[in-house]
Amino acid sequence: MGRKSSCVKPTLVTILTFVALYAFFNTFLTPINPNPLESNLPFSILSSYNSPNPSVKVYLYDLPRKFTYGVVESYLKARDPSVSIPVNDVKYPGNQHSAEWWLFSDLIKEDRYGSSIVRVLDPEDADLFYVPFFSSLSLVANPIRPAAGNVNSDIGSVYSDEEMQQSLMEWLEEQVYWKRNNGWDHVFICQDPNALYKVIDRIKNGILLVSDFGRLTSDQASLVKDVVLPYSHRINSFKGEIGVDGRNSLLFFMGNRYRKEGGKVRDLLFQVLENQEDVIIKHGTQSRESRRMATQGMHSSKFCLHPAGDTPSACRLFDAIVSLCIPVIVSDQIELPFEDAIDYKKIAIFVDSDTAVKPGHLTKMLRKISTEKILQYQQELKEVKRYFEYDDPNGTVNEIWRQVTQKLPLVKLMINRDKRLVRRELTEPDCSCLCSNKTRARPTF
């Protein structure tokens, strides 16, 4: 018996040693198989290691046609009543506010790989609700606007943007998902500064996609809840390489010289710049010939002037960016798109209005900038210009949706907060509002 027991012990030790070594090698030296179909680990465990954050789910409202393609048809007929428009081939007219078309087109396409959002067909699954009214085109399709305070005037068959806005709200306010959360989880695009102006107070809880805050009050829009969009550039992108060869002009500007209160700086800039050497500054309005001249001017200049217009921003800034023409921004209240991703001090020069209109200041300052520094600006412009290309698959549209997804935590916060608060009229914005820039931009030089 004693001899048999002594033989079993070494055998048992050997077996246990092999088991321990097998467990060690499988636990610590075998890589985790990322393919759940080829792994014995539960799929739920693997997915927690390998899956990205789930995309935000967006429901696209199926608005009556008059709010989308119908607006395009009304715009075209307002320009030419005799025009024949194929029902299945409606093309959005190119303009600086075409973001509404790009976002709508993106949501209805089948292949949306790489987007920050997922379109869902069941509203019960949605995190956010997108309202695809072509509000900016509706504004310019409106040939006759009734006098202030006379919204209900009878204008016959003439297209009325005001009536379209009212009709949209009547439709929307009947929707259960609008009423459910008081509009906090709805997304509206109103890129033109006057878009949706009649109903802005009724949609201000939602995420507003705007180009600037120039005509919005602090209780209507904020940097916290809304997204600043770039205008669509109107001129062709510069396809060449960085460099100063061929950029013989120091500074270029072409646009309307006379603007309203916020843009009076333009006339002053004309007065101090129009006779300066190597400076091209021209009065001009939007036209095909003007765009051709602007393309030539921006592609052959080192710096492009961006003064405030009727509102702080304009498409001219984004024309300059895609032209690799260094923007010189003279717009004290400007807000800029995608500032969490773009450091504008690396691609643009900021000059406050009072300093910019001093005779000789701008040109003297710009001539001091070395060729090496100009090339640095151009290289940075080249790196970020995709953010301003709506037709780039990895460009503006994807970036807008990424910005929208970042608003979701705030949306949920406001929905839950709204459920517990007693409704009352406030004399000033409450803590949920963060106003747009009310101070001057810090100059570069």
C-alpha positions as a Markdown table, in Angstrom:
| # | Residue | x | y | z |
|---|---|---|---|---|
| 1 | Met | 0.0 | 0.0 | 0.0 |
| 2 | Gly | 2.8 | 2.4 | 0.9 |
| 3 | Arg | 4.5 | 1.8 | -2.5 |
| 4 | Lys | 1.3 | 2.4 | -4.5 |
| 5 | Ser | 0.7 | 5.7 | -2.7 |
| 6 | Ser | 4.2 | 6.9 | -3.4 |
| 7 | Cys | 3.7 | 6.3 | -7.1 |
| 8 | Val | 0.4 | 8.2 | -7.3 |
| 9 | Lys | 1.8 | 11.4 | -5.8 |
| 10 | Pro | 4.3 | 12.2 | -8.6 |
| 11 | Thr | 1.7 | 11.4 | -11.2 |
| 12 | Leu | -0.8 | 13.8 | -9.5 |
| 13 | Val | 1.8 | 16.5 | -9.3 |
| 14 | Thr | 2.6 | 16.2 | -13.0 |
| 15 | Ile | -1.0 | 16.4 | -14.0 |
| 16 | Leu | -1.6 | 19.5 | -11.8 |
| 17 | Thr | 1.5 | 21.1 | -13.2 |
| 18 | Phe | 0.3 | 20.6 | -16.8 |
| 19 | Val | -3.2 | 22.0 | -15.9 |
| 20 | Ala | -1.6 | 25.1 | -14.3 |
| 21 | Leu | 0.7 | 25.7 | -17.3 |
| 22 | Tyr | -2.3 | 25.3 | -19.7 |
| 23 | Ala | -4.3 | 27.8 | -17.8 |
| 24 | Phe | -1.4 | 30.3 | -17.6 |
| 25 | Phe | -0.7 | 30.2 | -21.4 |
| 26 | Asn | -4.4 | 30.5 | -22.3 |
| 27 | Thr | -5.1 | 33.3 | -19.9 |
| 28 | Phe | -2.0 | 35.5 | -20.3 |
| 29 | Leu | -0.3 | 34.6 | -23.5 |
| 30 | Thr | -3.2 | 34.0 | -26.0 |
| 31 | Pro | -4.5 | 37.2 | -27.6 |
| 32 | Ile | -8.2 | 38.0 | -27.4 |
| 33 | Asn | -9.8 | 37.1 | -30.7 |
| 34 | Pro | -11.7 | 40.2 | -31.8 |
| 35 | Asn | -14.0 | 38.2 | -34.0 |
| 36 | Pro | -17.0 | 37.0 | -31.8 |
| 37 | Leu | -17.8 | 34.3 | -34.3 |
| 38 | Glu | -14.3 | 32.7 | -33.7 |
| 39 | Ser | -14.2 | 33.1 | -30.0 |
| 40 | Asn | -15.6 | 31.2 | -27.0 |
| 41 | Leu | -16.2 | 34.4 | -25.1 |
| 42 | Pro | -19.7 | 35.7 | -24.9 |
| 43 | Phe | -20.5 | 38.3 | -27.6 |
| 44 | Ser | -21.7 | 40.9 | -25.0 |
| 45 | Ile | -18.3 | 40.8 | -23.3 |
| 46 | Leu | -16.4 | 41.2 | -26.6 |
| 47 | Ser | -18.6 | 44.0 | -27.8 |
| 48 | Ser | -18.0 | 46.0 | -24.7 |
| 49 | Tyr | -14.2 | 46.0 | -25.6 |
| 50 | Asn | -14.5 | 46.5 | -29.4 |
| 51 | Ser | -17.6 | 48.5 | -30.2 |
| 52 | Pro | -17.5 | 52.3 | -30.5 |
| 53 | Asn | -20.0 | 54.5 | -28.6 |
| 54 | Pro | -23.5 | 53.9 | -30.1 |
| 55 | Ser | -24.5 | 56.5 | -32.6 |
| 56 | Val | -27.2 | 59.0 | -31.9 |
| 57 | Lys | -30.5 | 58.0 | -33.4 |
| 58 | Val | -32.3 | 60.6 | -35.5 |
| 59 | Tyr | -35.9 | 60.5 | -36.8 |
| 60 | Leu | -36.5 | 62.4 | -40.0 |
| 61 | Tyr | -40.0 | 63.9 | -40.0 |
| 62 | Asp | -42.0 | 63.0 | -43.1 |
| 63 | Leu | -43.2 | 66.6 | -43.7 |
| 64 | Pro | -45.8 | 67.4 | -46.3 |
| 65 | Arg | -44.1 | 67.9 | -49.6 |
| 66 | Lys | -44.8 | 71.6 | -49.7 |
| 67 | Phe | -42.2 | 72.2 | -46.9 |
| 68 | Thr | -39.3 | 70.5 | -48.9 |
| 69 | Tyr | -39.5 | 69.9 | -52.6 |
| 70 | Gly | -42.5 | 72.2 | -52.8 |
| 71 | Val | -40.4 | 75.1 | -51.6 |
| 72 | Val | -37.9 | 74.5 | -54.4 |
| 73 | Glu | -40.7 | 74.5 | -57.0 |
| 74 | Ser | -42.1 | 77.7 | -55.5 |
| 75 | Tyr | -38.7 | 79.3 | -55.7 |
| 76 | Leu | -38.2 | 78.3 | -59.3 |
| 77 | Lys | -41.6 | 79.5 | -60.3 |
| 78 | Ala | -41.2 | 82.8 | -58.5 |
| 79 | Arg | -38.2 | 83.4 | -60.8 |
| 80 | Asp | -39.8 | 82.1 | -63.9 |
| 81 | Pro | -43.6 | 81.3 | -63.8 |
| 82 | Ser | -43.3 | 79.4 | -67.1 |
| 83 | Val | -40.7 | 77.0 | -66.0 |
| 84 | Ser | -41.6 | 73.3 | -66.2 |
| 85 | Ile | -40.3 | 71.3 | -63.2 |
| 86 | Pro | -40.2 | 67.5 | -63.4 |
| 87 | Val | -41.8 | 66.1 | -60.2 |
| 88 | Asn | -39.1 | 63.4 | -59.7 |
| 89 | Asp | -36.2 | 65.6 | -60.6 |
| 90 | Val | -36.4 | 68.7 | -58.4 |
| 91 | Lys | -32.9 | 70.2 | -58.0 |
| 92 | Tyr | -32.1 | 72.6 | -55.1 |
| 93 | Pro | -30.7 | 75.9 | -56.4 |
| 94 | Gly | -27.2 | 76.5 | -55.3 |
| 95 | Asn | -26.8 | 79.2 | -52.8 |
| 96 | Gln | -24.9 | 80.0 | -49.6 |
| 97 | His | -27.7 | 78.6 | -47.4 |
| 98 | Ser | -27.8 | 75.2 | -49.0 |
| 99 | Ala | -26.9 | 73.3 | -45.8 |
| 100 | Glu | -30.6 | 72.5 | -45.4 |
| 101 | Trp | -30.5 | 70.5 | -48.7 |
| 102 | Trp | -27.2 | 68.8 | -47.9 |
| 103 | Leu | -28.5 | 67.6 | -44.5 |
| 104 | Phe | -31.8 | 66.4 | -45.9 |
| 105 | Ser | -30.1 | 64.6 | -48.8 |
| 106 | Asp | -27.7 | 62.9 | -46.3 |
| 107 | Leu | -30.6 | 61.6 | -44.1 |
| 108 | Ile | -32.5 | 60.1 | -47.0 |
| 109 | Lys | -29.6 | 58.3 | -48.7 |
| 110 | Glu | -29.2 | 54.6 | -48.0 |
| 111 | Asp | -25.4 | 54.4 | -47.4 |
| 112 | Arg | -24.6 | 56.5 | -44.4 |
| 113 | Tyr | -21.4 | 54.7 | -43.3 |
| 114 | Gly | -19.2 | 56.8 | -41.1 |
| 115 | Ser | -21.8 | 59.2 | -39.9 |
| 116 | Ser | -22.1 | 60.3 | -36.3 |
| 117 | Ile | -25.8 | 59.6 | -36.4 |
| 118 | Val | -28.2 | 56.8 | -37.4 |
| 119 | Arg | -31.5 | 57.5 | -39.1 |
| 120 | Val | -34.3 | 55.5 | -37.5 |
| 121 | Leu | -37.7 | 54.8 | -39.0 |
| 122 | Asp | -39.5 | 54.3 | -35.7 |
| 123 | Pro | -39.9 | 57.6 | -33.8 |
| 124 | Glu | -40.0 | 55.6 | -30.6 |
| 125 | Asp | -36.4 | 54.7 | -31.1 |
| 126 | Ala | -35.2 | 58.3 | -31.7 |
| 127 | Asp | -33.0 | 60.4 | -29.6 |
| 128 | Leu | -33.6 | 63.5 | -31.7 |
| 129 | Phe | -36.1 | 64.6 | -34.4 |
| 130 | Tyr | -35.0 | 66.5 | -37.5 |
| 131 | Val | -37.5 | 68.9 | -39.1 |
| 132 | Pro | -36.4 | 69.3 | -42.7 |
| 133 | Phe | -38.2 | 72.5 | -43.7 |
| 134 | Phe | -36.2 | 74.4 | -46.3 |
| 135 | Ser | -36.6 | 77.6 | -44.3 |
| 136 | Ser | -33.8 | 79.7 | -45.9 |
| 137 | Leu | -35.0 | 78.9 | -49.4 |
| 138 | Ser | -38.6 | 79.7 | -48.4 |
| 139 | Leu | -37.4 | 83.1 | -47.3 |
| 140 | Val | -35.9 | 84.0 | -50.6 |
| 141 | Ala | -38.8 | 82.3 | -52.5 |
| 142 | Asn | -41.0 | 84.9 | -51.0 |
| 143 | Pro | -41.4 | 87.8 | -53.6 |
| 144 | Ile | -43.9 | 89.8 | -51.6 |
| 145 | Arg | -43.8 | 90.1 | -47.8 |
| 146 | Pro | -46.8 | 91.6 | -46.0 |
| 147 | Ala | -46.3 | 94.8 | -44.0 |
| 148 | Ala | -45.3 | 94.3 | -40.4 |
| 149 | Gly | -48.2 | 93.4 | -38.2 |
| 150 | Asn | -50.3 | 92.4 | -41.2 |
| 151 | Val | -49.5 | 88.7 | -41.3 |
| 152 | Asn | -53.0 | 87.7 | -42.2 |
| 153 | Ser | -53.3 | 89.9 | -45.3 |
| 154 | Asp | -54.7 | 88.3 | -48.4 |
| 155 | Ile | -52.0 | 88.0 | -50.9 |
| 156 | Gly | -53.8 | 85.6 | -53.2 |
| 157 | Ser | -51.6 | 82.9 | -54.8 |
| 158 | Val | -48.3 | 84.7 | -54.1 |
| 159 | Tyr | -46.0 | 82.5 | -52.1 |
| 160 | Ser | -45.8 | 83.5 | -48.5 |
| 161 | Asp | -42.9 | 82.5 | -46.3 |
| 162 | Glu | -44.8 | 83.7 | -43.2 |
| 163 | Glu | -47.8 | 81.5 | -44.0 |
| 164 | Met | -45.4 | 78.5 | -44.6 |
| 165 | Gln | -43.9 | 79.1 | -41.1 |
| 166 | Gln | -47.3 | 79.2 | -39.5 |
| 167 | Ser | -48.4 | 76.1 | -41.4 |
| 168 | Leu | -45.3 | 74.3 | -40.3 |
| 169 | Met | -46.0 | 75.0 | -36.7 |
| 170 | Glu | -49.6 | 74.0 | -37.0 |
| 171 | Trp | -48.5 | 70.7 | -38.4 |
| 172 | Leu | -45.7 | 70.2 | -35.9 |
| 173 | Glu | -47.7 | 71.1 | -32.8 |
| 174 | Glu | -50.1 | 68.3 | -33.6 |
| 175 | Gln | -47.3 | 65.7 | -33.5 |
| 176 | Val | -47.2 | 63.6 | -30.3 |
| 177 | Tyr | -43.3 | 63.7 | -30.2 |
| 178 | Trp | -43.3 | 67.5 | -30.3 |
| 179 | Lys | -45.7 | 67.7 | -27.4 |
| 180 | Arg | -44.0 | 65.0 | -25.4 |
| 181 | Asn | -40.8 | 66.9 | -24.5 |
| 182 | Asn | -41.8 | 70.5 | -25.3 |
| 183 | Gly | -39.6 | 70.5 | -28.4 |
| 184 | Trp | -36.3 | 70.1 | -26.6 |
| 185 | Asp | -35.3 | 67.1 | -28.7 |
| 186 | His | -36.1 | 68.6 | -32.1 |
| 187 | Val | -33.6 | 70.0 | -34.6 |
| 188 | Phe | -34.3 | 72.9 | -36.9 |
| 189 | Ile | -32.2 | 74.5 | -39.6 |
| 190 | Cys | -32.5 | 78.2 | -40.0 |
| 191 | Gln | -29.3 | 79.2 | -41.7 |
| 192 | Asp | -30.4 | 82.5 | -43.2 |
| 193 | Pro | -30.4 | 85.1 | -40.4 |
| 194 | Asn | -34.1 | 85.7 | -41.0 |
| 195 | Ala | -35.2 | 82.1 | -41.5 |
| 196 | Leu | -38.1 | 81.1 | -39.3 |
| 197 | Tyr | -38.2 | 84.6 | -37.8 |
| 198 | Lys | -41.9 | 84.6 | -37.3 |
| 199 | Val | -42.0 | 81.4 | -35.2 |
| 200 | Ile | -38.5 | 81.5 | -33.6 |
| 201 | Asp | -40.0 | 81.9 | -30.1 |
| 202 | Arg | -42.1 | 78.7 | -30.6 |
| 203 | Ile | -39.1 | 76.6 | -31.6 |
| 204 | Lys | -36.4 | 78.1 | -29.4 |
| 205 | Asn | -36.2 | 75.1 | -27.1 |
| 206 | Gly | -34.9 | 73.0 | -30.0 |
| 207 | Ile | -31.4 | 72.7 | -31.4 |
| 208 | Leu | -31.1 | 75.5 | -33.9 |
| 209 | Leu | -28.6 | 75.1 | -36.8 |
| 210 | Val | -27.6 | 78.7 | -37.6 |
| 211 | Ser | -24.8 | 80.6 | -39.3 |
| 212 | Asp | -24.6 | 83.2 | -36.6 |
| 213 | Phe | -26.5 | 84.8 | -33.7 |
| 214 | Gly | -26.7 | 88.2 | -35.3 |
| 215 | Arg | -30.5 | 88.5 | -35.2 |
| 216 | Leu | -31.3 | 86.1 | -32.4 |
| 217 | Thr | -31.8 | 87.2 | -28.8 |
| 218 | Ser | -30.1 | 85.6 | -25.9 |
| 219 | Asp | -33.2 | 83.7 | -24.9 |
| 220 | Gln | -33.7 | 82.3 | -28.4 |
| 221 | Ala | -30.2 | 80.9 | -29.2 |
| 222 | Ser | -27.0 | 80.1 | -27.4 |
| 223 | Leu | -23.6 | 78.4 | -28.0 |
| 224 | Val | -24.6 | 75.7 | -25.5 |
| 225 | Lys | -27.7 | 74.3 | -27.2 |
| 226 | Asp | -27.2 | 75.4 | -30.9 |
| 227 | Val | -24.8 | 74.7 | -33.7 |
| 228 | Val | -23.0 | 77.3 | -35.8 |
| 229 | Leu | -22.9 | 76.2 | -39.5 |
| 230 | Pro | -20.6 | 77.4 | -42.2 |
| 231 | Tyr | -22.1 | 79.0 | -45.3 |
| 232 | Ser | -21.7 | 77.0 | -48.5 |
| 233 | His | -18.8 | 78.6 | -50.4 |
| 234 | Arg | -19.8 | 80.2 | -53.7 |
| 235 | Ile | -16.5 | 80.1 | -55.5 |
| 236 | Asn | -14.4 | 77.1 | -56.7 |
| 237 | Ser | -11.9 | 75.6 | -54.2 |
| 238 | Phe | -8.2 | 76.2 | -54.9 |
| 239 | Lys | -6.7 | 73.0 | -56.2 |
| 240 | Gly | -3.0 | 74.1 | -56.2 |
| 241 | Glu | -0.3 | 73.8 | -53.6 |
| 242 | Ile | 0.6 | 76.3 | -50.9 |
| 243 | Gly | 2.9 | 79.1 | -51.9 |
| 244 | Val | 3.0 | 82.8 | -52.7 |
| 245 | Asp | 3.9 | 82.4 | -56.4 |
| 246 | Gly | 0.9 | 83.7 | -58.3 |
| 247 | Arg | -0.5 | 85.4 | -55.3 |
| 248 | Asn | 0.5 | 88.9 | -56.3 |
| 249 | Ser | -2.1 | 90.9 | -54.5 |
| 250 | Leu | -1.7 | 91.6 | -50.8 |
| 251 | Leu | -5.4 | 91.9 | -49.9 |
| 252 | Phe | -8.6 | 91.1 | -51.7 |
| 253 | Phe | -12.3 | 92.0 | -51.0 |
| 254 | Met | -15.3 | 92.0 | -53.3 |
| 255 | Gly | -18.8 | 92.5 | -51.9 |
| 256 | Asn | -21.5 | 95.0 | -51.1 |
| 257 | Arg | -19.9 | 98.2 | -49.8 |
| 258 | Tyr | -23.0 | 99.5 | -48.1 |
| 259 | Arg | -24.7 | 97.4 | -45.4 |
| 260 | Lys | -26.9 | 98.0 | -42.4 |
| 261 | Glu | -25.9 | 99.0 | -38.8 |
| 262 | Gly | -23.6 | 96.0 | -38.1 |
| 263 | Gly | -21.8 | 96.3 | -41.5 |
| 264 | Lys | -21.1 | 100.0 | -41.6 |
| 265 | Val | -17.4 | 99.1 | -41.1 |
| 266 | Arg | -17.4 | 98.1 | -44.7 |
| 267 | Asp | -17.7 | 101.6 | -46.0 |
| 268 | Leu | -15.0 | 102.8 | -43.7 |
| 269 | Leu | -12.7 | 100.1 | -44.8 |
| 270 | Phe | -13.3 | 101.0 | -48.5 |
| 271 | Gln | -12.3 | 104.6 | -47.7 |
| 272 | Val | -9.0 | 103.6 | -46.1 |
| 273 | Leu | -8.1 | 100.7 | -48.5 |
| 274 | Glu | -9.4 | 101.5 | -52.0 |
| 275 | Asn | -6.3 | 103.5 | -53.1 |
| 276 | Gln | -3.7 | 101.3 | -51.4 |
| 277 | Glu | -1.0 | 99.5 | -53.4 |
| 278 | Asp | -1.5 | 95.8 | -54.0 |
| 279 | Val | -5.0 | 95.9 | -52.5 |
| 280 | Ile | -8.1 | 94.9 | -54.6 |
| 281 | Ile | -11.3 | 96.1 | -53.0 |
| 282 | Lys | -14.4 | 96.2 | -55.2 |
| 283 | His | -18.1 | 96.9 | -54.7 |
| 284 | Gly | -20.2 | 94.0 | -56.2 |
| 285 | Thr | -23.3 | 91.9 | -55.6 |
| 286 | Gln | -23.8 | 88.2 | -56.2 |
| 287 | Ser | -23.8 | 87.2 | -59.8 |
| 288 | Arg | -22.1 | 84.6 | -62.0 |
| 289 | Glu | -19.6 | 87.2 | -63.3 |
| 290 | Ser | -19.0 | 88.4 | -59.7 |
| 291 | Arg | -18.2 | 84.9 | -58.6 |
| 292 | Arg | -15.8 | 84.4 | -61.5 |
| 293 | Met | -14.0 | 87.6 | -60.5 |
| 294 | Ala | -14.0 | 86.7 | -56.8 |
| 295 | Thr | -12.5 | 83.3 | -57.6 |
| 296 | Gln | -9.7 | 84.9 | -59.6 |
| 297 | Gly | -9.1 | 87.5 | -56.9 |
| 298 | Met | -9.1 | 85.1 | -54.0 |
| 299 | His | -6.9 | 82.5 | -55.7 |
| 300 | Ser | -4.3 | 85.2 | -56.6 |
| 301 | Ser | -4.2 | 87.1 | -53.2 |
| 302 | Lys | -2.3 | 86.3 | -50.0 |
| 303 | Phe | -5.0 | 87.7 | -47.7 |
| 304 | Cys | -8.8 | 88.1 | -48.0 |
| 305 | Leu | -10.8 | 90.6 | -46.1 |
| 306 | His | -13.8 | 89.5 | -44.1 |
| 307 | Pro | -15.7 | 92.5 | -42.7 |
| 308 | Ala | -19.0 | 92.2 | -40.9 |
| 309 | Gly | -22.1 | 92.6 | -43.1 |
| 310 | Asp | -25.7 | 92.9 | -42.0 |
| 311 | Thr | -24.8 | 90.1 | -39.6 |
| 312 | Pro | -21.4 | 89.1 | -38.3 |
| 313 | Ser | -20.7 | 86.3 | -40.7 |
| 314 | Ala | -21.0 | 85.7 | -44.5 |
| 315 | Cys | -20.1 | 83.2 | -47.1 |
| 316 | Arg | -17.1 | 85.3 | -48.1 |
| 317 | Leu | -15.2 | 83.9 | -45.1 |
| 318 | Phe | -15.6 | 80.3 | -46.3 |
| 319 | Asp | -14.8 | 81.3 | -49.9 |
| 320 | Ala | -11.5 | 82.6 | -48.6 |
| 321 | Ile | -10.8 | 79.4 | -46.6 |
| 322 | Val | -11.3 | 77.0 | -49.5 |
| 323 | Ser | -9.1 | 79.4 | -51.6 |
| 324 | Leu | -6.2 | 79.2 | -49.1 |
| 325 | Cys | -6.5 | 82.9 | -48.9 |
| 326 | Ile | -5.7 | 83.9 | -45.3 |
| 327 | Pro | -8.9 | 85.5 | -43.9 |
| 328 | Val | -8.5 | 88.9 | -42.2 |
| 329 | Ile | -11.6 | 89.0 | -40.0 |
| 330 | Val | -13.0 | 92.4 | -39.0 |
| 331 | Ser | -16.2 | 91.4 | -37.3 |
| 332 | Asp | -16.2 | 91.9 | -33.6 |
| 333 | Gln | -19.3 | 89.8 | -32.7 |
| 334 | Ile | -18.6 | 86.8 | -35.0 |
| 335 | Glu | -19.2 | 83.2 | -33.9 |
| 336 | Leu | -17.4 | 80.6 | -35.9 |
| 337 | Pro | -18.3 | 76.9 | -36.8 |
| 338 | Phe | -16.6 | 73.9 | -35.2 |
| 339 | Glu | -14.4 | 75.8 | -32.8 |
| 340 | Asp | -13.9 | 72.6 | -30.7 |
| 341 | Ala | -12.0 | 71.1 | -33.7 |
| 342 | Ile | -10.5 | 74.3 | -35.3 |
| 343 | Asp | -8.2 | 76.8 | -33.8 |
| 344 | Tyr | -9.0 | 79.8 | -36.0 |
| 345 | Lys | -6.0 | 81.8 | -34.8 |
| 346 | Lys | -3.9 | 79.3 | -36.8 |
| 347 | Ile | -5.9 | 80.0 | -40.1 |
| 348 | Ala | -7.0 | 83.6 | -39.8 |
| 349 | Ile | -6.1 | 87.1 | -38.6 |
| 350 | Phe | -8.4 | 89.0 | -36.3 |
| 351 | Val | -8.5 | 92.8 | -36.2 |
| 352 | Asp | -11.0 | 94.8 | -34.1 |
| 353 | Ser | -13.1 | 97.3 | -36.0 |
| 354 | Asp | -11.7 | 100.4 | -34.4 |
| 355 | Thr | -8.1 | 99.4 | -35.2 |
| 356 | Ala | -8.8 | 98.1 | -38.7 |
| 357 | Val | -10.2 | 101.5 | -40.0 |
| 358 | Lys | -7.2 | 103.5 | -39.0 |
| 359 | Pro | -5.5 | 104.7 | -42.2 |
| 360 | Gly | -2.6 | 102.5 | -43.2 |
| 361 | His | -2.9 | 100.1 | -40.3 |
| 362 | Leu | -4.1 | 96.9 | -42.1 |
| 363 | Thr | -1.7 | 97.1 | -45.0 |
| 364 | Lys | 1.3 | 97.9 | -42.8 |
| 365 | Met | 0.5 | 95.0 | -40.5 |
| 366 | Leu | 0.0 | 92.5 | -43.4 |
| 367 | Arg | 3.2 | 93.5 | -45.2 |
| 368 | Lys | 5.2 | 92.7 | -42.0 |
| 369 | Ile | 4.0 | 89.0 | -42.1 |
| 370 | Ser | 6.9 | 86.9 | -43.5 |
| 371 | Thr | 6.6 | 84.4 | -46.3 |
| 372 | Glu | 7.3 | 81.6 | -43.9 |
| 373 | Lys | 4.3 | 82.7 | -41.7 |
| 374 | Ile | 2.1 | 82.9 | -44.7 |
| 375 | Leu | 3.0 | 79.4 | -45.7 |
| 376 | Gln | 2.2 | 78.2 | -42.2 |
| 377 | Tyr | -1.3 | 79.8 | -42.4 |
| 378 | Gln | -1.8 | 78.2 | -45.8 |
| 379 | Gln | -0.8 | 74.8 | -44.6 |
| 380 | Glu | -3.3 | 75.0 | -41.8 |
| 381 | Leu | -6.0 | 76.2 | -44.1 |
| 382 | Lys | -5.3 | 73.2 | -46.4 |
| 383 | Glu | -5.6 | 70.9 | -43.4 |
| 384 | Val | -9.0 | 72.2 | -42.3 |
| 385 | Lys | -10.7 | 73.1 | -45.5 |
| 386 | Arg | -12.6 | 69.8 | -45.7 |
| 387 | Tyr | -14.7 | 71.1 | -42.8 |
| 388 | Phe | -16.1 | 73.7 | -45.2 |
| 389 | Glu | -16.7 | 71.4 | -48.2 |
| 390 | Tyr | -20.3 | 70.2 | -48.1 |
| 391 | Asp | -19.7 | 67.7 | -50.9 |
| 392 | Asp | -16.7 | 66.1 | -49.2 |
| 393 | Pro | -17.8 | 62.7 | -47.8 |
| 394 | Asn | -15.8 | 63.5 | -44.7 |
| 395 | Gly | -16.6 | 67.1 | -44.7 |
| 396 | Thr | -19.1 | 69.6 | -43.5 |
| 397 | Val | -22.2 | 67.4 | -43.2 |
| 398 | Asn | -20.5 | 64.8 | -41.0 |
| 399 | Glu | -19.1 | 67.6 | -38.8 |
| 400 | Ile | -22.5 | 69.2 | -38.4 |
| 401 | Trp | -24.0 | 65.8 | -37.3 |
| 402 | Arg | -21.1 | 65.4 | -34.9 |
| 403 | Gln | -21.8 | 68.8 | -33.4 |
| 404 | Val | -25.5 | 67.8 | -33.1 |
| 405 | Thr | -24.7 | 64.6 | -31.2 |
| 406 | Gln | -22.8 | 66.6 | -28.6 |
| 407 | Lys | -26.0 | 68.4 | -27.7 |
| 408 | Leu | -27.8 | 65.2 | -26.6 |
| 409 | Pro | -26.7 | 65.2 | -22.9 |
| 410 | Leu | -28.0 | 68.8 | -22.6 |
| 411 | Val | -31.2 | 67.8 | -24.4 |
| 412 | Lys | -31.8 | 65.1 | -21.8 |
| 413 | Leu | -30.9 | 67.4 | -19.0 |
| 414 | Met | -33.4 | 70.0 | -20.1 |
| 415 | Ile | -36.2 | 67.4 | -20.7 |
| 416 | Asn | -35.8 | 66.1 | -17.2 |
| 417 | Arg | -35.4 | 69.6 | -15.7 |
| 418 | Asp | -38.5 | 70.8 | -17.6 |
| 419 | Lys | -40.6 | 68.0 | -16.0 |
| 420 | Arg | -40.1 | 69.3 | -12.5 |
| 421 | Leu | -40.1 | 73.1 | -12.9 |
| 422 | Val | -43.1 | 75.3 | -12.3 |
| 423 | Arg | -43.7 | 77.3 | -15.5 |
| 424 | Arg | -43.3 | 81.1 | -15.0 |
| 425 | Glu | -42.4 | 84.1 | -17.0 |
| 426 | Leu | -38.8 | 85.3 | -16.5 |
| 427 | Thr | -37.6 | 88.8 | -17.0 |
| 428 | Glu | -34.2 | 87.6 | -18.2 |
| 429 | Pro | -32.7 | 84.3 | -19.5 |
| 430 | Asp | -32.3 | 81.6 | -16.8 |
| 431 | Cys | -29.2 | 79.5 | -16.2 |
| 432 | Ser | -30.0 | 77.2 | -19.2 |
| 433 | Cys | -28.9 | 80.0 | -21.6 |
| 434 | Leu | -25.3 | 80.9 | -22.5 |
| 435 | Cys | -25.3 | 83.9 | -24.7 |
| 436 | Ser | -23.3 | 84.3 | -27.8 |
| 437 | Asn | -20.2 | 86.5 | -27.9 |
| 438 | Lys | -21.0 | 89.9 | -26.4 |
| 439 | Thr | -17.4 | 91.0 | -26.2 |
| 440 | Arg | -15.0 | 91.9 | -28.9 |
| 441 | Ala | -12.7 | 89.3 | -30.5 |
| 442 | Arg | -9.1 | 89.5 | -29.4 |
| 443 | Pro | -7.0 | 90.8 | -32.3 |
| 444 | Thr | -4.2 | 88.7 | -33.6 |
| 445 | Phe | -1.8 | 91.6 | -33.8 |
